[in-house]
């Protein structure tokens, strides 16, 4: 009953209704709250002036909505009665539940009368805070509005049901919590007091004991108030005016405005309207049931999204880590090439240094030897070796002149890493539509007669009637292909294979409504393999049996969100195979197209 609580609260004060009255727009207000939001209108807009002008309007006249700025999203919390220059601007306030209301322009005079009986300022106007419709009150003021006794009774029962736990009425000290109530004795008992004071024997054995909560609801603190006529306060309602759609008393029929109207018995109309309300509630109950099932589906989707997100993030991290590993391996290979080039250059330069060092030492030795020979004063001895020394000096000089003093290796590394294609590829790295999807059957959306096994990849049924099961993954774009193998096929059943929307009927053969597209015949036997090709790029659906295409395209103009689907009975068992690539011939044909 907690969901009903908002229906029992006044839109002005935000509390439970106190002495609620019914406005002509069918909304309710507390009597005190209705008085608090009255606004006084100019004399020209009074009901008396309307009747004097022969306008023929009813006692309660709805104002021209253009005359009053009652509610504006653009204002600063203030509304004004803008149709008349003489009317003062009245500040607009908000009730606890956010509805804008108008307080009285003048504080009400002190009075000991109830809000309904206290005098209302002349020419007063009241505006419904829910639908913002305005009307001018007649001489009766708020007493002209009927009291909602039914709403009072509902609030009374609701508050009783929400009250604290009832205590035993017979405990002498520290009353214990009551466990039962006797409907005949009208007394609440705890277990010890019930056994002592109300034994189940003798005349007491026929008394009916009920739980305290049930007894609290059935027990009435005060007799129900009788609804009286708004025009004749001392008369109870006795008939129902069909034209005005309201209960009336016998004086209304004899001398009031309902005298010429069609009327019916109050009890008969009460039963009729109860029946109509019950029928309307049946339809609303069906919608509420569907809404609850839809909420369960959405909550399951939330859980599935969270699970898929974790799985997808792990997959993404693994793919990026693989790219990083590949880049690190390539980095190691490139560094090895740089090190190899480095060692080669050092070896060449070091070999040249070693060669030049040996040659320089030989040259230096030859030079020192020749200088010592030049110091000899023996002409004949000098001439014996001078020709040979001269030739050696020229030969050595020629050896130094043949590129010996030119470096055989440069210090620069003739390597340049071209990383622009890789950087461009990294910048272009993005998600693409998955063309190969892995999925299983969805037990959450399947009919209750469906039996799943093999990690929800194998399906059969416990009923002789056809039942539908959907795949767990839906597709809205791309090309997708999956297969189903028939494991069991007895007594010539009629399984159907294809795609369906989420709200497909689950208790009829697939394809019997406009929510599914399927193949039901054409060589399906035990051991057969049925292939389903859903091309949402070209908006068509194609079927295969044992790798043979079944005619041309089965369905076209297929657009929206679709789930793989199967319908079968207890004579059939099939196994789903996913993660399959699109057939080669179709891939090549699609690329050409």
C-alpha positions in Angstrom: 0.0 0.0 0.0 3.0 2.3 0.3 2.8 3.2 -3.4 -0.7 4.6 -2.8 0.5 7.2 -0.3 1.0 10.0 -2.9 -2.6 9.6 -3.9 -3.6 10.4 -0.3 -1.7 13.7 0.1 -2.9 17.2 -0.6 -1.0 19.0 -3.5 -1.0 22.2 -1.5 0.2 21.2 2.1 1.8 17.9 1.1 0.1 16.1 4.1 -2.7 13.6 4.2 -6.0 15.2 3.2 -8.1 16.7 6.0 -11.7 17.1 5.2 -11.1 16.8 1.4 -13.4 18.5 -1.0 -13.9 17.6 -4.7 -13.3 20.4 -7.3 -15.3 20.3 -10.6 -12.1 19.2 -12.3 -12.2 16.0 -10.1 -9.1 16.9 -8.1 -9.1 17.1 -4.3 -8.1 19.7 -1.8 -8.1 20.0 2.0 -10.8 22.5 3.0 -8.3 24.7 4.8 -5.9 24.5 1.9 -8.7 25.5 -0.5 -9.4 28.5 1.6 -5.7 29.5 1.7 -5.4 29.6 -2.1 -8.6 31.7 -2.8 -8.0 34.9 -4.8 -10.5 37.8 -4.8 -11.7 38.8 -8.3 -13.1 42.2 -9.6 -16.8 42.8 -9.2 -17.3 42.6 -13.0 -16.2 38.9 -12.9 -18.6 37.8 -10.1 -21.2 35.1 -10.7 -24.0 37.7 -9.9 -22.8 39.9 -12.8 -22.8 37.0 -15.2 -26.3 36.0 -14.2 -27.5 39.6 -14.4 -26.1 39.8 -17.9 -28.0 36.6 -18.8 -24.9 34.6 -19.7 -26.5 31.3 -18.6 -23.3 30.0 -17.1 -23.3 27.6 -14.2 -22.7 28.5 -10.5 -19.0 27.6 -10.9 -17.6 29.4 -14.0 -14.1 28.6 -15.3 -12.1 31.8 -15.9 -10.6 32.7 -19.2 -7.1 31.3 -18.7 -5.7 34.2 -20.6 -6.8 36.6 -17.9 -4.6 35.1 -15.2 -0.9 34.3 -15.2 -1.2 31.3 -13.0 1.9 29.4 -13.8 5.0 30.3 -15.8 8.3 28.4 -16.2 10.0 31.8 -17.0 8.8 33.8 -14.0 10.7 34.2 -10.7 8.2 32.5 -8.4 5.5 35.2 -8.8 2.2 35.1 -10.6 -0.2 38.1 -11.1 -3.8 38.5 -11.8 -3.1 40.3 -15.0 -6.5 40.7 -16.5 -7.5 43.7 -14.4 -5.7 46.9 -13.6 -7.3 47.2 -10.3 -6.2 43.8 -9.0 -3.1 43.8 -6.9 -0.2 41.6 -7.7 -0.2 38.5 -5.6 3.0 36.6 -4.8 3.1 32.9 -5.8 4.4 30.3 -3.5 5.2 26.6 -3.8 3.7 23.8 -1.8 5.9 21.0 -0.2 5.5 18.9 -3.3 6.4 21.6 -5.8 2.9 22.8 -6.9 2.6 26.6 -7.2 -0.3 28.1 -5.2 -1.7 31.5 -4.4 -1.9 32.6 -0.7 -4.8 34.8 0.3 -4.2 38.5 -0.6 -5.6 39.4 2.9 -5.3 37.3 6.0 -8.6 35.8 6.9 -10.5 37.4 9.8 -10.3 35.6 13.1 -13.2 33.2 13.5 -14.3 30.2 15.5 -16.0 28.6 12.6 -14.7 25.6 10.7 -12.9 26.3 7.3 -16.1 25.2 5.5 -18.4 27.4 7.5 -16.2 30.5 7.8 -17.3 33.3 5.4 -15.5 33.5 2.1 -14.5 36.9 0.6 -17.0 38.0 -2.0 -16.2 37.3 -5.6 -13.5 34.7 -4.7 -11.7 32.6 -7.3 -10.0 29.3 -6.7 -7.4 27.7 -9.0 -6.7 23.9 -9.0 -3.0 23.6 -8.2 -2.8 20.4 -10.3 -4.5 21.2 -13.6 -4.5 25.1 -13.2 -8.1 25.5 -14.1 -9.8 28.4 -12.4 -13.4 29.0 -11.3 -15.3 31.7 -9.5 -17.2 30.6 -6.3 -20.9 31.4 -5.8 -22.6 32.6 -2.6 -22.1 29.2 -1.0 -18.4 29.5 -1.1 -16.5 26.3 -0.3 -19.7 24.7 1.1 -20.7 24.3 -2.6 -18.1 21.6 -3.1 -18.9 18.0 -2.2 -16.9 16.3 0.5 -14.9 13.3 -0.5 -16.0 10.8 2.2 -14.5 7.8 0.3 -11.1 9.5 0.3 -11.4 10.1 4.1 -12.2 6.4 4.7 -9.2 5.3 2.6 -6.9 7.6 4.5 -8.3 6.4 7.8 -7.7 2.7 6.9 -4.2 3.5 5.5 -3.2 5.4 8.7 -4.5 2.5 10.8 -2.5 0.0 8.8 0.6 2.1 9.2 0.2 2.6 13.0 2.5 1.0 15.5 2.1 -2.7 16.5 -1.0 -3.3 18.6 -0.6 -4.3 22.2 -2.5 -6.9 24.2 -5.5 -5.3 26.0 -5.5 -7.7 28.9 -1.9 -7.6 30.0 -1.7 -5.9 33.5 2.0 -4.8 33.3 4.0 -3.9 30.2 1.5 -5.0 27.6 2.9 -7.5 25.1 2.4 -7.3 21.4 -0.9 -8.7 20.3 -0.9 -11.9 18.2 -4.6 -12.3 17.5 -7.9 -10.4 17.6 -11.3 -11.9 18.4 -13.9 -10.4 16.1 -16.8 -11.2 18.4 -15.1 -9.9 21.6 -13.4 -7.1 19.7 -10.3 -7.6 21.9 -6.6 -8.0 21.0 -4.8 -10.8 22.8 -1.2 -11.9 23.3 -0.6 -15.6 23.4 -0.5 -16.0 27.2 -3.7 -13.9 27.7 -5.5 -15.7 24.9 -4.8 -19.1 26.5 -5.8 -17.7 29.9 -8.8 -15.6 29.0 -10.0 -16.9 25.7 -9.6 -20.7 25.7 -10.7 -22.5 22.5 -13.5 -24.5 24.2 -17.1 -24.0 25.1 -18.9 -21.0 23.6 -15.5 -19.3 22.8 -14.6 -22.1 20.4 -17.0 -20.6 17.8 -15.3 -17.1 18.0 -13.2 -16.1 15.0 -9.6 -15.1 15.7 -7.8 -13.1 13.1 -4.3 -11.6 12.8 -3.9 -8.1 14.4 -3.3 -6.4 11.1 -6.5 -7.8 9.7 -8.5 -6.9 12.8 -7.0 -3.4 12.8 -8.3 -2.8 9.3 -11.7 -4.2 10.0 -12.1 -2.4 13.3 -13.5 1.1 13.0 -12.6 3.8 15.4 -15.7 5.8 14.4 -18.8 5.2 12.2 -18.5 6.1 8.6 -19.7 9.6 7.8 -22.7 9.9 5.5 -22.3 12.0 2.4 -24.9 14.8 2.3 -26.1 17.0 -0.5 -24.1 20.2 -1.2 -27.3 22.2 -1.9 -29.4 20.7 0.9 -27.0 20.0 3.7 -29.5 18.2 5.9 -30.4 15.7 3.1 -28.6 12.5 2.2 -28.0 11.5 -1.4 -30.7 9.2 -2.6 -30.5 9.2 -6.5 -27.9 9.7 -9.2 -28.2 12.4 -11.9 -27.1 10.9 -15.2 -26.8 14.2 -16.9 -24.7 15.9 -14.2 -22.9 12.7 -13.2 -23.4 13.3 -9.5 -25.4 12.0 -6.5 -28.5 14.2 -5.6 -31.1 14.2 -2.9 -34.9 14.1 -3.3 -35.2 17.9 -2.8 -32.9 18.4 -5.8 -35.3 16.4 -7.9 -38.4 18.2 -6.7 -37.3 21.8 -6.6 -33.7 22.0 -7.7 -31.9 22.2 -11.1 -32.0 18.4 -11.4 -35.8 18.2 -11.6 -35.8 17.7 -15.3 -32.8 15.5 -15.5 -32.6 11.8 -15.9 -31.9 10.1 -12.6 -31.3 6.5 -11.6 -31.2 4.6 -8.4 -28.1 5.3 -6.3 -27.4 1.7 -5.5 -27.7 0.5 -9.1 -25.3 3.2 -10.3 -23.0 2.4 -7.4 -22.8 -1.2 -8.5 -22.5 -0.2 -12.2 -19.6 2.1 -11.6 -17.9 -0.3 -9.3 -18.1 -2.9 -12.1 -16.8 -0.4 -14.7 -13.9 0.6 -12.4 -13.1 -3.1 -11.8 -13.0 -3.7 -15.6 -10.8 -0.7 -16.1 -8.5 -1.9 -13.3 -8.1 -5.3 -15.0 -6.7 -3.6 -18.1 -4.5 -1.4 -15.9 -3.4 -4.4 -13.9 -2.2 -6.1 -17.2 -0.2 -3.0 -18.1 1.3 -2.9 -14.6 2.2 -6.6 -14.9 3.9 -5.9 -18.2 5.7 -2.9 -16.7 7.0 -5.1 -13.8 8.2 -7.7 -16.3 9.8 -4.9 -18.4 11.5 -3.6 -15.3 12.9 -7.1 -14.6 14.1 -7.2 -18.1 15.8 -3.8 -17.8 17.4 -4.8 -14.5 18.7 -7.9 -16.2 20.0 -5.8 -19.0 21.8 -3.6 -16.4 23.5 -6.6 -15.0 24.3 -8.0 -18.4 25.7 -4.6 -19.5 27.9 -4.5 -16.4 29.1 -8.1 -17.1 29.7 -7.3 -20.8 31.5 -4.1 -19.9 33.9 -5.9 -17.6 34.5 -8.6 -20.2 34.9 -6.0 -23.0 37.3 -3.8 -20.9 39.4 -6.9 -20.2 39.5 -7.7 -23.9 40.4 -4.2 -24.8 43.2 -4.1 -22.2 44.5 -7.5 -23.6 44.4 -6.2 -27.2 46.3 -3.0 -26.2 48.8 -5.0 -24.2 49.4 -7.2 -27.2 50.0 -4.1 -29.3 52.4 -2.8 -26.7 54.2 -6.2 -26.5 54.5 -6.2 -30.3 55.9 -2.7 -30.2 58.4 -3.6 -27.5 59.5 -6.6 -29.6 60.0 -4.4 -32.6 61.8 -1.9 -30.4 64.2 -4.6 -29.3 64.8 -5.7 -32.9 65.5 -2.1 -34.0 67.8 -1.6 -31.0 69.7 -4.7 -31.9 70.2 -3.3 -35.4 71.6 -0.1 -34.0 73.9 -2.0 -31.7 75.1 -4.1 -34.6 75.8 -0.9 -36.6 77.6 0.6 -33.6 79.9 -2.4 -33.2 80.7 -2.5 -36.9 81.7 1.2 -36.9 83.9 0.7 -33.9 85.6 -2.3 -35.4 86.4 -0.6 -38.6 87.8 2.5 -36.8 89.7 0.4 -34.4 91.2 -1.7 -37.2 92.2 1.4 -39.0 93.8 2.8 -35.8 95.8 -0.4 -35.3 96.9 -0.4 -38.9 97.9 3.3 -38.8 99.7 2.8 -35.5 101.9 0.0 -36.9 102.6 1.9 -40.1 103.5 5.1 -38.2 105.9 3.1 -36.0 107.6 1.7 -39.0 107.8 5.1 -40.7 109.2 6.7 -37.6 111.8 3.9 -37.3 112.8 4.4 -40.9 113.1 8.2 -40.5 115.3 7.8 -37.4 117.5 5.3 -39.1 117.9 7.5 -42.2 118.8 10.5 -39.9 121.5 8.4 -38.3 122.8 7.3 -41.7 123.1 10.9 -42.8 125.4 11.5 -39.8 128.0 9.1 -41.2 131.2 10.6 -42.6 132.2 7.6 -44.7 131.3 8.5 -48.3 131.9 5.0 -49.7 129.8 3.3 -46.9 127.0 5.9 -47.3 126.8 5.4 -51.0 126.5 1.7 -50.6 123.1 2.0 -48.9 121.8 5.5 -49.9 120.0 4.3 -53.1 118.1 1.6 -51.2 117.1 4.0 -48.4 115.9 6.6 -50.9 113.7 4.0 -52.6 112.3 2.9 -49.2 111.5 6.4 -48.2 109.7 7.1 -51.5 107.8 3.8 -51.2 106.8 4.5 -47.6 105.6 8.0 -48.6 103.6 6.6 -51.5 101.9 4.1 -49.1 100.7 7.0 -46.9 99.3 8.8 -49.9 96.8 6.1 -51.0 93.9 6.9 -48.7 95.6 5.7 -45.7 94.9 9.0 -43.9 91.2 9.0 -44.8 88.7 7.5 -42.2 87.1 4.3 -43.5 83.9 5.0 -41.5 81.7 8.0 -40.7 80.5 8.8 -37.2 76.9 9.3 -38.4 74.4 6.4 -38.3 72.8 6.1 -41.7 69.5 4.9 -40.1 66.2 6.9 -39.8 63.1 5.4 -38.1 59.9 6.1 -40.1 57.2 6.0 -37.4 54.7 8.2 -39.1 52.6 5.3 -40.5 52.5 3.7 -37.1 51.5 6.9 -35.4 48.8 7.4 -37.9 47.5 3.9 -37.4 47.5 4.5 -33.6 45.5 7.7 -34.1 43.1 5.8 -36.3 42.7 2.9 -33.9 39.0 2.7 -33.1 36.1 0.3 -32.6 34.5 -1.4 -35.5 31.2 -3.4 -35.8 31.9 -6.9 -34.7 31.1 -9.2 -37.6 31.7 -12.4 -35.6 29.7 -12.6 -32.4 29.7 -15.2 -29.7 26.5 -15.7 -27.8 24.2 -18.2 -26.2 20.5 -18.6 -25.6 19.0 -16.2 -23.0 17.2 -18.1 -20.2 15.9 -14.8 -18.8 13.6 -14.0 -21.7 12.8 -17.6 -22.7 9.4 -19.2 -22.1 9.1 -21.1 -18.8 8.8 -24.5 -20.7 12.1 -24.0 -22.4 14.9 -26.3 -21.1 18.5 -25.2 -21.6 21.8 -27.1 -21.2 25.4 -27.1 -22.4 26.1 -23.6 -21.1 22.8 -22.4 -22.7 23.8 -23.6 -26.2 21.5 -26.6 -26.4 17.7 -26.1 -26.1 14.6 -28.3 -26.0 11.1 -28.0 -24.5 8.9 -29.7 -21.9 5.6 -28.9 -23.7 4.0 -30.3 -26.8 3.2 -26.7 -27.8 5.7 -24.5 -29.6 7.8 -22.3 -27.3 10.2 -19.5 -28.2 13.7 -18.8 -26.9 15.9 -15.9 -28.0 19.7 -15.4 -28.2 21.4 -13.3 -25.6 22.8 -10.8 -28.1 20.8 -8.4 -30.3 22.0 -7.0 -33.6 21.1 -3.6 -35.2 23.9 -3.3 -37.9 26.5 -5.4 -39.6 26.5 -8.9 -41.1 26.0 -11.9 -38.8 25.9 -15.6 -39.3 25.2 -18.5 -37.0 24.2 -22.1 -37.3 21.9 -24.6 -35.4 22.2 -28.4 -35.6 19.2 -30.6 -35.0 20.1 -33.1 -32.4 16.7 -34.7 -32.0 13.7 -34.7 -34.4 10.8 -37.0 -33.5 7.2 -37.3 -34.9 7.6 -34.7 -37.6 7.6 -31.5 -35.4 7.7 -28.1 -36.9 10.7 -26.2 -35.4 11.3 -22.6 -36.7 14.6 -20.8 -36.9 15.2 -17.1 -37.6 15.2 -13.7 -35.8 12.7 -11.9 -33.7 12.3 -8.7 -31.7 12.5 -8.7 -27.9 8.7 -8.5 -27.4 7.9 -11.5 -29.7 5.2 -13.8 -28.4 6.8 -16.7 -26.6 4.0 -19.2 -26.6 3.3 -19.6 -30.4 5.4 -20.8 -33.3 8.0 -18.3 -34.5 6.7 -16.2 -37.3 3.0 -16.3 -36.3 3.1 -12.6 -35.3 4.7 -9.6 -36.8 7.6 -9.7 -34.4 9.6 -12.6 -36.0 10.9 -13.8 -39.4 11.7 -17.5 -39.6 12.0 -20.7 -41.8 9.8 -23.6 -40.7 10.3 -26.3 -43.5 12.5 -27.3 -46.4 14.4 -30.4 -45.5 14.9 -30.0 -41.8 15.6 -33.5 -40.3 17.7 -35.0 -37.5 21.4 -34.0 -38.0 20.6 -31.1 -40.3 22.5 -27.8 -40.0 20.5 -24.6 -40.4 22.4 -21.5 -41.2 20.9 -18.0 -40.6 22.5 -15.0 -42.3 21.4 -11.6 -41.1 22.6 -8.8 -43.3 21.5 -5.5 -41.7 23.7 -3.5 -44.0 21.5 -4.6 -46.9 18.5 -5.2 -44.6 17.8 -8.8 -45.6 17.7 -12.3 -44.1 18.8 -15.5 -45.8 18.6 -19.2 -44.7 20.8 -22.2 -45.4 20.2 -25.9 -44.8 23.3 -28.1 -44.9 25.2 -25.3 -46.7 22.6 -25.0 -49.4 20.9 -21.6 -49.7 17.2 -22.0 -49.5 16.0 -19.9 -52.5 16.8 -16.3 -52.9 16.7 -13.8 -50.1 13.9 -14.9 -47.6 13.1 -11.5 -46.2 14.1 -8.0 -47.1 13.5 -4.5 -45.5 14.6 -6.0 -42.2 15.5 -3.0 -40.0 15.8 -2.5 -36.3 17.1 -4.6 -33.3 16.9 -8.3 -33.8 17.7 -11.4 -31.7 18.5 -14.9 -32.9 15.3 -17.0 -32.2 14.1 -20.6 -32.2 10.7 -22.1 -31.6 10.3 -25.8 -30.8 8.4 -28.4 -28.8 9.5 -31.4 -26.7 10.1 -33.5 -29.9 13.0 -31.3 -31.0 16.4 -30.5 -29.6 18.9 -28.1 -31.3 22.4 -26.8 -30.5 23.6 -23.3 -31.3 27.0 -22.6 -33.0 28.2 -19.0 -33.0 31.4 -17.1 -33.7 31.2 -18.3 -37.3 32.5 -16.1 -40.2 30.2 -15.1 -43.0 30.2 -17.6 -45.8 32.9 -16.8 -48.4 30.7 -16.6 -51.4 28.4 -14.1 -49.6 31.4 -12.0 -48.4 32.8 -11.7 -51.9 29.3 -10.9 -53.3 28.8 -8.3 -50.6 32.2 -6.7 -51.3 31.4 -6.5 -55.0 28.0 -4.9 -54.2 
